[in-house]
Amino acid sequence: MSTVIEVDLGPGHYAYGLMVDQEWVCALDPAVAADTSIQELVRQFMAREGRDCRKCRGCIVGTAQ
């Protein structure tokens, strides 16, 4: 599971993930919580970075259908 923080990432940026002390930290824009199409974009982005949100399930992106 990762640590998730909500932060305004600016126009067109919805997520950023990085490793801190061998634990994933994911920064998500507030828009992610309310829009399933943005959640899917974030899942695809994280997958390209080598992470699987469905396995982590640490936030709305991993738990949303």
PDB file with SEQRES, HELIX, SHEET and CRYST1 records, atoms N, CA, C and O in Angstrom:
SEQRES   1 A   65  MET SER THR VAL ILE GLU VAL ASP LEU GLY PRO GLY HIS          
SEQRES   2 A   65  TYR ALA TYR GLY LEU MET VAL ASP GLN GLU TRP VAL CYS          
SEQRES   3 A   65  ALA LEU ASP PRO ALA VAL ALA ALA ASP THR SER ILE GLN          
SEQRES   4 A   65  GLU LEU VAL ARG GLN PHE MET ALA ARG GLU GLY ARG ASP          
SEQRES   5 A   65  CYS ARG LYS CYS ARG GLY CYS ILE VAL GLY THR ALA GLN          
HELIX    1 AA1 ALA A   31  ALA A   34  1                                   4    
HELIX    2 AA2 THR A   36  ARG A   48  1                                  13    
HELIX    3 AA3 CYS A   53  CYS A   56  1                                   4    
HELIX    4 AA4 ILE A   60  THR A   63  1                                   4    
SHEET    1 AA1 3 THR A   3  GLU A   6  0                                        
SHEET    2 AA1 3 GLU A  23  LEU A  28  1                                        
SHEET    3 AA1 3 ALA A  15  VAL A  20 -1                                        
CRYST1    1.000    1.000    1.000  90.00  90.00  90.00 P 1           1          
ATOM      1  N   MET A   1       0.845  -1.174   0.000  1.00  0.00           N  
ATOM      2  CA  MET A   1       0.000   0.000   0.000  1.00  0.00           C  
ATOM      3  C   MET A   1       0.890   1.238   0.000  1.00  0.00           C  
ATOM      4  O   MET A   1       1.993   1.221   0.547  1.00  0.00           O  
ATOM      5  N   SER A   2       0.405   2.301  -0.613  1.00  0.00           N  
ATOM      6  CA  SER A   2       1.178   3.533  -0.684  1.00  0.00           C  
ATOM      7  C   SER A   2       0.584   4.602   0.222  1.00  0.00           C  
ATOM      8  O   SER A   2      -0.525   4.462   0.739  1.00  0.00           O  
ATOM      9  N   THR A   3       1.339   5.656   0.396  1.00  0.00           N  
ATOM     10  CA  THR A   3       0.849   6.848   1.066  1.00  0.00           C  
ATOM     11  C   THR A   3       0.326   7.776  -0.015  1.00  0.00           C  
ATOM     12  O   THR A   3       0.978   7.961  -1.042  1.00  0.00           O  
ATOM     13  N   VAL A   4      -0.837   8.357   0.203  1.00  0.00           N  
ATOM     14  CA  VAL A   4      -1.458   9.237  -0.786  1.00  0.00           C  
ATOM     15  C   VAL A   4      -1.625  10.623  -0.191  1.00  0.00           C  
ATOM     16  O   VAL A   4      -2.087  10.780   0.939  1.00  0.00           O  
ATOM     17  N   ILE A   5      -1.242  11.627  -0.971  1.00  0.00           N  
ATOM     18  CA  ILE A   5      -1.497  13.003  -0.573  1.00  0.00           C  
ATOM     19  C   ILE A   5      -2.297  13.677  -1.682  1.00  0.00           C  
ATOM     20  O   ILE A   5      -2.109  13.384  -2.862  1.00  0.00           O  
ATOM     21  N   GLU A   6      -3.181  14.574  -1.295  1.00  0.00           N  
ATOM     22  CA  GLU A   6      -3.977  15.323  -2.259  1.00  0.00           C  
ATOM     23  C   GLU A   6      -3.393  16.724  -2.357  1.00  0.00           C  
ATOM     24  O   GLU A   6      -3.240  17.425  -1.357  1.00  0.00           O  
ATOM     25  N   VAL A   7      -3.069  17.118  -3.591  1.00  0.00           N  
ATOM     26  CA  VAL A   7      -2.450  18.423  -3.805  1.00  0.00           C  
ATOM     27  C   VAL A   7      -2.834  18.926  -5.196  1.00  0.00           C  
ATOM     28  O   VAL A   7      -2.951  18.138  -6.134  1.00  0.00           O  
ATOM     29  N   ASP A   8      -3.028  20.222  -5.325  1.00  0.00           N  
ATOM     30  CA  ASP A   8      -3.343  20.814  -6.626  1.00  0.00           C  
ATOM     31  C   ASP A   8      -2.076  20.768  -7.475  1.00  0.00           C  
ATOM     32  O   ASP A   8      -1.109  21.478  -7.200  1.00  0.00           O  
ATOM     33  N   LEU A   9      -2.090  19.935  -8.500  1.00  0.00           N  
ATOM     34  CA  LEU A   9      -0.918  19.757  -9.347  1.00  0.00           C  
ATOM     35  C   LEU A   9      -0.925  20.661 -10.575  1.00  0.00           C  
ATOM     36  O   LEU A   9      -0.005  20.612 -11.391  1.00  0.00           O  
ATOM     37  N   GLY A  10      -1.956  21.482 -10.705  1.00  0.00           N  
ATOM     38  CA  GLY A  10      -2.018  22.406 -11.826  1.00  0.00           C  
ATOM     39  C   GLY A  10      -2.762  21.819 -13.006  1.00  0.00           C  
ATOM     40  O   GLY A  10      -3.080  20.630 -13.014  1.00  0.00           O  
ATOM     41  N   PRO A  11      -3.043  22.640 -13.999  1.00  0.00           N  
ATOM     42  CA  PRO A  11      -3.822  22.213 -15.155  1.00  0.00           C  
ATOM     43  C   PRO A  11      -3.181  21.043 -15.908  1.00  0.00           C  
ATOM     44  O   PRO A  11      -1.995  21.072 -16.238  1.00  0.00           O  
ATOM     45  N   GLY A  12      -3.992  20.016 -16.170  1.00  0.00           N  
ATOM     46  CA  GLY A  12      -3.526  18.889 -16.968  1.00  0.00           C  
ATOM     47  C   GLY A  12      -2.644  17.890 -16.255  1.00  0.00           C  
ATOM     48  O   GLY A  12      -2.168  16.941 -16.879  1.00  0.00           O  
ATOM     49  N   HIS A  13      -2.413  18.071 -14.975  1.00  0.00           N  
ATOM     50  CA  HIS A  13      -1.600  17.137 -14.193  1.00  0.00           C  
ATOM     51  C   HIS A  13      -2.482  16.539 -13.104  1.00  0.00           C  
ATOM     52  O   HIS A  13      -3.064  17.260 -12.294  1.00  0.00           O  
ATOM     53  N   TYR A  14      -2.572  15.230 -13.096  1.00  0.00           N  
ATOM     54  CA  TYR A  14      -3.481  14.573 -12.157  1.00  0.00           C  
ATOM     55  C   TYR A  14      -2.780  13.726 -11.105  1.00  0.00           C  
ATOM     56  O   TYR A  14      -3.336  13.474 -10.036  1.00  0.00           O  
ATOM     57  N   ALA A  15      -1.560  13.287 -11.404  1.00  0.00           N  
ATOM     58  CA  ALA A  15      -0.893  12.389 -10.449  1.00  0.00           C  
ATOM     59  C   ALA A  15       0.612  12.452 -10.619  1.00  0.00           C  
ATOM     60  O   ALA A  15       1.135  12.774 -11.686  1.00  0.00           O  
ATOM     61  N   TYR A  16       1.287  12.133  -9.526  1.00  0.00           N  
ATOM     62  CA  TYR A  16       2.733  12.013  -9.527  1.00  0.00           C  
ATOM     63  C   TYR A  16       3.074  10.985  -8.466  1.00  0.00           C  
ATOM     64  O   TYR A  16       2.577  11.058  -7.342  1.00  0.00           O  
ATOM     65  N   GLY A  17       3.907  10.042  -8.812  1.00  0.00           N  
ATOM     66  CA  GLY A  17       4.304   9.016  -7.850  1.00  0.00           C  
ATOM     67  C   GLY A  17       5.809   8.991  -7.673  1.00  0.00           C  
ATOM     68  O   GLY A  17       6.557   9.170  -8.634  1.00  0.00           O  
ATOM     69  N   LEU A  18       6.252   8.770  -6.448  1.00  0.00           N  
ATOM     70  CA  LEU A  18       7.673   8.655  -6.189  1.00  0.00           C  
ATOM     71  C   LEU A  18       7.904   7.725  -5.011  1.00  0.00           C  
ATOM     72  O   LEU A  18       6.993   7.452  -4.229  1.00  0.00           O  
ATOM     73  N   MET A  19       9.114   7.250  -4.895  1.00  0.00           N  
ATOM     74  CA  MET A  19       9.488   6.339  -3.825  1.00  0.00           C  
ATOM     75  C   MET A  19      10.199   7.136  -2.731  1.00  0.00           C  
ATOM     76  O   MET A  19      11.162   7.855  -2.998  1.00  0.00           O  
ATOM     77  N   VAL A  20       9.708   6.998  -1.490  1.00  0.00           N  
ATOM     78  CA  VAL A  20      10.315   7.652  -0.339  1.00  0.00           C  
ATOM     79  C   VAL A  20      10.541   6.588   0.719  1.00  0.00           C  
ATOM     80  O   VAL A  20       9.594   5.938   1.163  1.00  0.00           O  
ATOM     81  N   ASP A  21      11.782   6.407   1.121  1.00  0.00           N  
ATOM     82  CA  ASP A  21      12.132   5.393   2.123  1.00  0.00           C  
ATOM     83  C   ASP A  21      11.537   4.034   1.774  1.00  0.00           C  
ATOM     84  O   ASP A  21      10.986   3.347   2.634  1.00  0.00           O  
ATOM     85  N   GLN A  22      11.653   3.653   0.508  1.00  0.00           N  
ATOM     86  CA  GLN A  22      11.206   2.364  -0.025  1.00  0.00           C  
ATOM     87  C   GLN A  22       9.693   2.166   0.086  1.00  0.00           C  
ATOM     88  O   GLN A  22       9.219   1.033   0.166  1.00  0.00           O  
ATOM     89  N   GLU A  23       8.943   3.257   0.090  1.00  0.00           N  
ATOM     90  CA  GLU A  23       7.487   3.204   0.083  1.00  0.00           C  
ATOM     91  C   GLU A  23       6.984   4.171  -0.981  1.00  0.00           C  
ATOM     92  O   GLU A  23       7.499   5.281  -1.115  1.00  0.00           O  
ATOM     93  N   TRP A  24       5.967   3.741  -1.740  1.00  0.00           N  
ATOM     94  CA  TRP A  24       5.388   4.611  -2.752  1.00  0.00           C  
ATOM     95  C   TRP A  24       4.601   5.733  -2.100  1.00  0.00           C  
ATOM     96  O   TRP A  24       3.835   5.511  -1.163  1.00  0.00           O  
ATOM     97  N   VAL A  25       4.801   6.938  -2.609  1.00  0.00           N  
ATOM     98  CA  VAL A  25       4.000   8.098  -2.232  1.00  0.00           C  
ATOM     99  C   VAL A  25       3.373   8.610  -3.520  1.00  0.00           C  
ATOM    100  O   VAL A  25       4.072   8.883  -4.496  1.00  0.00           O  
ATOM    101  N   CYS A  26       2.062   8.737  -3.517  1.00  0.00           N  
ATOM    102  CA  CYS A  26       1.337   9.199  -4.701  1.00  0.00           C  
ATOM    103  C   CYS A  26       0.668  10.525  -4.388  1.00  0.00           C  
ATOM    104  O   CYS A  26      -0.091  10.643  -3.426  1.00  0.00           O  
ATOM    105  N   ALA A  27       0.960  11.520  -5.214  1.00  0.00           N  
ATOM    106  CA  ALA A  27       0.295  12.820  -5.114  1.00  0.00           C  
ATOM    107  C   ALA A  27      -0.816  12.840  -6.148  1.00  0.00           C  
ATOM    108  O   ALA A  27      -0.573  12.621  -7.335  1.00  0.00           O  
ATOM    109  N   LEU A  28      -2.038  13.102  -5.696  1.00  0.00           N  
ATOM    110  CA  LEU A  28      -3.187  13.123  -6.590  1.00  0.00           C  
ATOM    111  C   LEU A  28      -3.865  14.486  -6.531  1.00  0.00           C  
ATOM    112  O   LEU A  28      -4.047  15.059  -5.457  1.00  0.00           O  
ATOM    113  N   ASP A  29      -4.234  14.993  -7.703  1.00  0.00           N  
ATOM    114  CA  ASP A  29      -4.997  16.227  -7.783  1.00  0.00           C  
ATOM    115  C   ASP A  29      -6.412  15.974  -7.247  1.00  0.00           C  
ATOM    116  O   ASP A  29      -6.931  14.871  -7.416  1.00  0.00           O  
ATOM    117  N   PRO A  30      -7.040  16.950  -6.615  1.00  0.00           N  
ATOM    118  CA  PRO A  30      -8.400  16.758  -6.107  1.00  0.00           C  
ATOM    119  C   PRO A  30      -9.407  16.322  -7.175  1.00  0.00           C  
ATOM    120  O   PRO A  30     -10.399  15.671  -6.848  1.00  0.00           O  
ATOM    121  N   ALA A  31      -9.173  16.665  -8.431  1.00  0.00           N  
ATOM    122  CA  ALA A  31     -10.088  16.285  -9.517  1.00  0.00           C  
ATOM    123  C   ALA A  31     -10.188  14.776  -9.688  1.00  0.00           C  
ATOM    124  O   ALA A  31     -11.184  14.283 -10.218  1.00  0.00           O  
ATOM    125  N   VAL A  32      -9.183  14.039  -9.253  1.00  0.00           N  
ATOM    126  CA  VAL A  32      -9.169  12.582  -9.413  1.00  0.00           C  
ATOM    127  C   VAL A  32     -10.317  11.923  -8.657  1.00  0.00           C  
ATOM    128  O   VAL A  32     -10.906  10.957  -9.143  1.00  0.00           O  
ATOM    129  N   ALA A  33     -10.634  12.433  -7.484  1.00  0.00           N  
ATOM    130  CA  ALA A  33     -11.654  11.807  -6.639  1.00  0.00           C  
ATOM    131  C   ALA A  33     -13.039  11.803  -7.269  1.00  0.00           C  
ATOM    132  O   ALA A  33     -13.834  10.901  -7.005  1.00  0.00           O  
ATOM    133  N   ALA A  34     -13.336  12.790  -8.092  1.00  0.00           N  
ATOM    134  CA  ALA A  34     -14.708  12.951  -8.591  1.00  0.00           C  
ATOM    135  C   ALA A  34     -14.926  12.473 -10.025  1.00  0.00           C  
ATOM    136  O   ALA A  34     -16.057  12.502 -10.510  1.00  0.00           O  
ATOM    137  N   ASP A  35     -13.882  12.040 -10.708  1.00  0.00           N  
ATOM    138  CA  ASP A  35     -14.023  11.755 -12.143  1.00  0.00           C  
ATOM    139  C   ASP A  35     -13.412  10.390 -12.483  1.00  0.00           C  
ATOM    140  O   ASP A  35     -12.195  10.212 -12.432  1.00  0.00           O  
ATOM    141  N   THR A  36     -14.276   9.435 -12.830  1.00  0.00           N  
ATOM    142  CA  THR A  36     -13.786   8.081 -13.128  1.00  0.00           C  
ATOM    143  C   THR A  36     -12.903   8.032 -14.364  1.00  0.00           C  
ATOM    144  O   THR A  36     -12.025   7.174 -14.453  1.00  0.00           O  
ATOM    145  N   SER A  37     -13.111   8.926 -15.314  1.00  0.00           N  
ATOM    146  CA  SER A  37     -12.240   8.921 -16.497  1.00  0.00           C  
ATOM    147  C   SER A  37     -10.833   9.384 -16.133  1.00  0.00           C  
ATOM    148  O   SER A  37      -9.852   8.889 -16.688  1.00  0.00           O  
ATOM    149  N   ILE A  38     -10.730  10.333 -15.200  1.00  0.00           N  
ATOM    150  CA  ILE A  38      -9.405  10.757 -14.727  1.00  0.00           C  
ATOM    151  C   ILE A  38      -8.761   9.633 -13.917  1.00  0.00           C  
ATOM    152  O   ILE A  38      -7.553   9.415 -14.016  1.00  0.00           O  
ATOM    153  N   GLN A  39      -9.552   8.920 -13.121  1.00  0.00           N  
ATOM    154  CA  GLN A  39      -9.009   7.791 -12.364  1.00  0.00           C  
ATOM    155  C   GLN A  39      -8.399   6.760 -13.302  1.00  0.00           C  
ATOM    156  O   GLN A  39      -7.336   6.211 -13.013  1.00  0.00           O  
ATOM    157  N   GLU A  40      -9.060   6.492 -14.418  1.00  0.00           N  
ATOM    158  CA  GLU A  40      -8.521   5.534 -15.392  1.00  0.00           C  
ATOM    159  C   GLU A  40      -7.223   6.056 -16.004  1.00  0.00           C  
ATOM    160  O   GLU A  40      -6.281   5.288 -16.197  1.00  0.00           O  
ATOM    161  N   LEU A  41      -7.163   7.344 -16.309  1.00  0.00           N  
ATOM    162  CA  LEU A  41      -5.923   7.933 -16.826  1.00  0.00           C  
ATOM    163  C   LEU A  41      -4.777   7.771 -15.824  1.00  0.00           C  
ATOM    164  O   LEU A  41      -3.647   7.456 -16.197  1.00  0.00           O  
ATOM    165  N   VAL A  42      -5.092   7.992 -14.550  1.00  0.00           N  
ATOM    166  CA  VAL A  42      -4.072   7.849 -13.504  1.00  0.00           C  
ATOM    167  C   VAL A  42      -3.621   6.391 -13.405  1.00  0.00           C  
ATOM    168  O   VAL A  42      -2.424   6.128 -13.286  1.00  0.00           O  
ATOM    169  N   ARG A  43      -4.560   5.438 -13.452  1.00  0.00           N  
ATOM    170  CA  ARG A  43      -4.187   4.013 -13.415  1.00  0.00           C  
ATOM    171  C   ARG A  43      -3.248   3.677 -14.565  1.00  0.00           C  
ATOM    172  O   ARG A  43      -2.255   2.975 -14.375  1.00  0.00           O  
ATOM    173  N   GLN A  44      -3.561   4.180 -15.764  1.00  0.00           N  
ATOM    174  CA  GLN A  44      -2.718   3.913 -16.935  1.00  0.00           C  
ATOM    175  C   GLN A  44      -1.341   4.546 -16.764  1.00  0.00           C  
ATOM    176  O   GLN A  44      -0.327   3.927 -17.086  1.00  0.00           O  
ATOM    177  N   PHE A  45      -1.302   5.770 -16.263  1.00  0.00           N  
ATOM    178  CA  PHE A  45      -0.030   6.449 -16.017  1.00  0.00           C  
ATOM    179  C   PHE A  45       0.823   5.661 -15.021  1.00  0.00           C  
ATOM    180  O   PHE A  45       2.005   5.416 -15.260  1.00  0.00           O  
ATOM    181  N   MET A  46       0.212   5.269 -13.909  1.00  0.00           N  
ATOM    182  CA  MET A  46       0.947   4.527 -12.887  1.00  0.00           C  
ATOM    183  C   MET A  46       1.427   3.179 -13.436  1.00  0.00           C  
ATOM    184  O   MET A  46       2.524   2.734 -13.100  1.00  0.00           O  
ATOM    185  N   ALA A  47       0.626   2.534 -14.267  1.00  0.00           N  
ATOM    186  CA  ALA A  47       1.031   1.256 -14.864  1.00  0.00           C  
ATOM    187  C   ALA A  47       2.269   1.444 -15.741  1.00  0.00           C  
ATOM    188  O   ALA A  47       3.172   0.607 -15.732  1.00  0.00           O  
ATOM    189  N   ARG A  48       2.311   2.531 -16.489  1.00  0.00           N  
ATOM    190  CA  ARG A  48       3.498   2.804 -17.322  1.00  0.00           C  
ATOM    191  C   ARG A  48       4.727   3.048 -16.460  1.00  0.00           C  
ATOM    192  O   ARG A  48       5.856   2.838 -16.905  1.00  0.00           O  
ATOM    193  N   GLU A  49       4.509   3.489 -15.231  1.00  0.00           N  
ATOM    194  CA  GLU A  49       5.611   3.717 -14.290  1.00  0.00           C  
ATOM    195  C   GLU A  49       5.953   2.456 -13.481  1.00  0.00           C  
ATOM    196  O   GLU A  49       6.846   2.482 -12.634  1.00  0.00           O  
ATOM    197  N   GLY A  50       5.239   1.356 -13.747  1.00  0.00           N  
ATOM    198  CA  GLY A  50       5.539   0.095 -13.079  1.00  0.00           C  
ATOM    199  C   GLY A  50       4.722  -0.180 -11.825  1.00  0.00           C  
ATOM    200  O   GLY A  50       5.043  -1.095 -11.066  1.00  0.00           O  
ATOM    201  N   ARG A  51       3.675   0.597 -11.599  1.00  0.00           N  
ATOM    202  CA  ARG A  51       2.846   0.388 -10.410  1.00  0.00           C  
ATOM    203  C   ARG A  51       1.467  -0.110 -10.820  1.00  0.00           C  
ATOM    204  O   ARG A  51       0.965   0.232 -11.891  1.00  0.00           O  
ATOM    205  N   ASP A  52       0.866  -0.914  -9.964  1.00  0.00           N  
ATOM    206  CA  ASP A  52      -0.474  -1.442 -10.224  1.00  0.00           C  
ATOM    207  C   ASP A  52      -1.416  -0.941  -9.130  1.00  0.00           C  
ATOM    208  O   ASP A  52      -1.417  -1.462  -8.015  1.00  0.00           O  
ATOM    209  N   CYS A  53      -2.207   0.062  -9.454  1.00  0.00           N  
ATOM    210  CA  CYS A  53      -3.114   0.669  -8.467  1.00  0.00           C  
ATOM    211  C   CYS A  53      -4.137  -0.326  -7.938  1.00  0.00           C  
ATOM    212  O   CYS A  53      -4.546  -0.228  -6.781  1.00  0.00           O  
ATOM    213  N   ARG A  54      -4.554  -1.274  -8.756  1.00  0.00           N  
ATOM    214  CA  ARG A  54      -5.559  -2.250  -8.316  1.00  0.00           C  
ATOM    215  C   ARG A  54      -4.992  -3.168  -7.224  1.00  0.00           C  
ATOM    216  O   ARG A  54      -5.737  -3.650  -6.371  1.00  0.00           O  
ATOM    217  N   LYS A  55      -3.685  -3.408  -7.252  1.00  0.00           N  
ATOM    218  CA  LYS A  55      -3.071  -4.218  -6.199  1.00  0.00           C  
ATOM    219  C   LYS A  55      -2.834  -3.406  -4.938  1.00  0.00           C  
ATOM    220  O   LYS A  55      -2.989  -3.914  -3.827  1.00  0.00           O  
ATOM    221  N   CYS A  56      -2.460  -2.151  -5.107  1.00  0.00           N  
ATOM    222  CA  CYS A  56      -2.189  -1.280  -3.956  1.00  0.00           C  
ATOM    223  C   CYS A  56      -3.484  -0.989  -3.195  1.00  0.00           C  
ATOM    224  O   CYS A  56      -3.569  -1.218  -1.989  1.00  0.00           O  
ATOM    225  N   ARG A  57      -4.478  -0.487  -3.904  1.00  0.00           N  
ATOM    226  CA  ARG A  57      -5.768  -0.141  -3.325  1.00  0.00           C  
ATOM    227  C   ARG A  57      -5.667   0.859  -2.181  1.00  0.00           C  
ATOM    228  O   ARG A  57      -6.499   0.856  -1.274  1.00  0.00           O  
ATOM    229  N   GLY A  58      -4.648   1.712  -2.224  1.00  0.00           N  
ATOM    230  CA  GLY A  58      -4.442   2.704  -1.170  1.00  0.00           C  
ATOM    231  C   GLY A  58      -5.215   3.990  -1.349  1.00  0.00           C  
ATOM    232  O   GLY A  58      -5.156   4.870  -0.489  1.00  0.00           O  
ATOM    233  N   CYS A  59      -5.951   4.123  -2.463  1.00  0.00           N  
ATOM    234  CA  CYS A  59      -6.725   5.339  -2.718  1.00  0.00           C  
ATOM    235  C   CYS A  59      -7.886   5.040  -3.660  1.00  0.00           C  
ATOM    236  O   CYS A  59      -8.103   3.890  -4.041  1.00  0.00           O  
ATOM    237  N   ILE A  60      -8.615   6.056  -4.025  1.00  0.00           N  
ATOM    238  CA  ILE A  60      -9.781   5.913  -4.891  1.00  0.00           C  
ATOM    239  C   ILE A  60      -9.400   5.335  -6.257  1.00  0.00           C  
ATOM    240  O   ILE A  60     -10.210   4.641  -6.871  1.00  0.00           O  
ATOM    241  N   VAL A  61      -8.212   5.602  -6.733  1.00  0.00           N  
ATOM    242  CA  VAL A  61      -7.795   5.101  -8.047  1.00  0.00           C  
ATOM    243  C   VAL A  61      -7.722   3.571  -8.038  1.00  0.00           C  
ATOM    244  O   VAL A  61      -8.102   2.927  -9.016  1.00  0.00           O  
ATOM    245  N   GLY A  62      -7.249   3.003  -6.967  1.00  0.00           N  
ATOM    246  CA  GLY A  62      -7.133   1.555  -6.874  1.00  0.00           C  
ATOM    247  C   GLY A  62      -8.422   0.838  -6.488  1.00  0.00           C  
ATOM    248  O   GLY A  62      -8.592  -0.346  -6.778  1.00  0.00           O  
ATOM    249  N   THR A  63      -9.317   1.551  -5.841  1.00  0.00           N  
ATOM    250  CA  THR A  63     -10.538   0.916  -5.370  1.00  0.00           C  
ATOM    251  C   THR A  63     -11.753   1.174  -6.252  1.00  0.00           C  
ATOM    252  O   THR A  63     -12.763   0.481  -6.135  1.00  0.00           O  
ATOM    253  N   ALA A  64     -11.660   2.174  -7.139  1.00  0.00           N  
ATOM    254  CA  ALA A  64     -12.802   2.492  -8.019  1.00  0.00           C  
ATOM    255  C   ALA A  64     -12.992   1.404  -9.057  1.00  0.00           C  
ATOM    256  O   ALA A  64     -12.036   0.753  -9.477  1.00  0.00           O  
ATOM    257  N   GLN A  65     -14.227   1.217  -9.460  1.00  0.00           N  
ATOM    258  CA  GLN A  65     -14.539   0.231 -10.495  1.00  0.00           C  
ATOM    259  C   GLN A  65     -14.288   0.880 -11.797  1.00  0.00           C  
ATOM    260  O   GLN A  65     -14.475   0.259 -12.843  1.00  0.00           O  
TER     261      GLN A  65                                                      
END                                                                             
